[in-house]
Amino acid sequence: MVLQAGDNAPAFAAKDQDGKIVKLSDFKGKKVVLYFYPKDDTPTCTTQACNLRDNYKLLLKKGYKVLGVSVDDEKTHQKFIKKYKLPFPLLADTEHAMVEAYGVWGEKTTFGHTYMGTNRTTFVIDENGVIEEIIGKVQSKHHTDQILGTIQQ
């Protein structure tokens, strides 16, 4: 099943960088930016995370909680957060439960090499756990503008 705007966001429970279990239900009554990215500390993923970091106060002011998700483990997330001073939690989806539930795990091709991986996708979820928007063509340098709908086309 492919998720669409208007669908209920799949429930999840995953460990953050500190081993604390984070659940979608923890954010009932709050808007959530749930962004899936391929790998910690890689160029495009770093650009995306730093764009969210640099605009974090604005996102909070607009009522959004930000959660990053990759299949990397907690230790890798800790290093990534520390290196770039990321102010939001990163969830370790090492069992691929979230990437599968949200339909972002799939075939990718880089330099002619085909492999399975996380497709960079962001889900904007409303206060009731309903998907408001799915951003499939993430522009890492302008990601906050995409989330807020302020990007100039």
C-alpha positions in Angstrom: 0.0 0.0 0.0 1.3 3.4 -0.9 0.7 6.1 1.6 -1.1 9.3 0.5 -2.0 12.6 2.1 -5.2 12.1 4.1 -4.1 8.6 5.3 -3.4 7.9 9.0 0.3 7.8 9.6 1.5 4.3 10.5 2.1 3.9 14.2 5.7 3.4 15.2 8.0 2.8 18.2 11.7 3.2 17.6 14.8 4.0 19.7 16.3 7.4 19.4 20.0 8.1 19.6 20.0 7.7 23.4 18.0 4.4 23.4 14.8 6.0 24.5 11.6 4.6 22.8 9.8 7.3 20.7 6.3 6.6 19.5 4.0 8.5 17.1 1.4 8.5 19.9 3.8 10.6 22.0 3.0 13.5 19.7 -0.8 13.4 19.7 -2.0 17.0 19.5 1.3 18.1 17.9 2.4 18.4 14.2 5.3 16.2 13.3 7.9 16.4 10.5 9.0 12.8 10.1 11.9 12.8 7.6 13.6 9.6 6.3 17.1 9.9 5.0 19.6 7.3 3.7 22.7 7.6 5.9 24.2 9.7 8.7 27.1 12.0 7.9 26.9 11.8 4.1 26.9 14.9 2.0 23.2 15.3 1.0 21.9 13.9 4.3 24.1 16.4 6.2 22.9 19.3 4.0 19.3 18.3 4.8 19.9 17.8 8.5 21.7 21.2 8.8 18.9 23.0 6.9 16.4 21.6 9.5 18.9 22.5 12.3 19.3 26.1 11.0 15.5 26.6 10.8 14.6 24.5 13.9 13.4 27.5 16.0 11.1 28.5 13.1 9.7 25.0 12.8 9.1 24.9 16.5 7.4 28.3 16.4 5.1 27.0 13.6 4.3 24.1 15.9 6.3 21.3 14.4 8.3 18.6 16.1 11.1 17.2 14.0 12.2 13.5 13.9 14.8 12.1 11.6 14.8 8.4 10.7 17.5 6.2 9.1 18.5 2.6 9.3 21.7 3.6 11.0 22.2 2.6 14.7 22.1 4.7 17.8 25.9 5.2 18.1 26.1 6.5 14.5 23.2 8.9 15.2 25.0 10.1 18.4 28.1 11.0 16.4 26.0 12.7 13.6 24.1 14.8 16.2 27.3 15.8 18.1 29.3 16.6 14.9 26.6 18.9 13.5 24.8 20.0 16.7 21.5 18.7 15.6 18.7 19.7 18.1 16.2 17.0 17.2 16.1 13.3 17.8 17.2 10.7 15.2 15.4 7.4 15.3 17.4 4.2 14.6 15.3 2.0 12.4 17.8 -0.9 12.3 15.1 -3.5 11.8 13.6 -1.6 8.9 10.1 -1.5 10.5 9.5 2.2 9.9 11.0 2.4 6.4 8.8 -0.5 5.4 5.6 0.8 7.0 6.1 4.2 5.4 7.0 2.7 2.0 10.4 4.4 1.7 12.6 1.3 1.5 13.2 0.4 -2.1 15.5 -0.1 -5.0 18.0 2.7 -5.8 20.6 3.1 -8.4 23.9 5.1 -8.0 26.6 5.1 -10.6 25.0 2.2 -12.4 24.9 0.1 -9.2 21.5 -1.1 -8.0 20.8 -1.8 -4.3 18.1 -1.5 -1.7 18.0 1.6 0.5 16.0 4.4 2.0 14.4 6.8 -0.4 14.7 10.4 1.0 11.1 11.3 1.9 9.4 13.6 4.4 6.0 13.1 5.9 4.2 16.1 7.5 1.8 14.7 10.0 -1.0 16.7 11.7 -2.1 16.9 15.3 -4.4 13.9 14.8 -1.8 11.6 13.2 -3.0 12.2 9.7 -0.5 12.7 6.9 -0.9 16.2 5.6 1.8 16.1 3.0 4.4 13.8 1.6 7.5 15.4 0.1 9.1 12.8 -2.2 11.4 15.2 -4.1 13.3 16.6 -1.2 15.5 19.6 -1.9 18.0 19.3 0.9 19.2 22.9 0.8 15.6 24.2 0.9 13.9 21.5 2.9 12.4 23.8 5.6 10.9 25.9 2.8 9.3 22.8 1.3 7.8 21.8 4.6 6.4 25.3 5.3 5.3 25.7 1.7 7.3 28.8 1.2 9.7 27.6 -1.5 9.9 29.6 -4.7 9.4 27.5 -7.7 
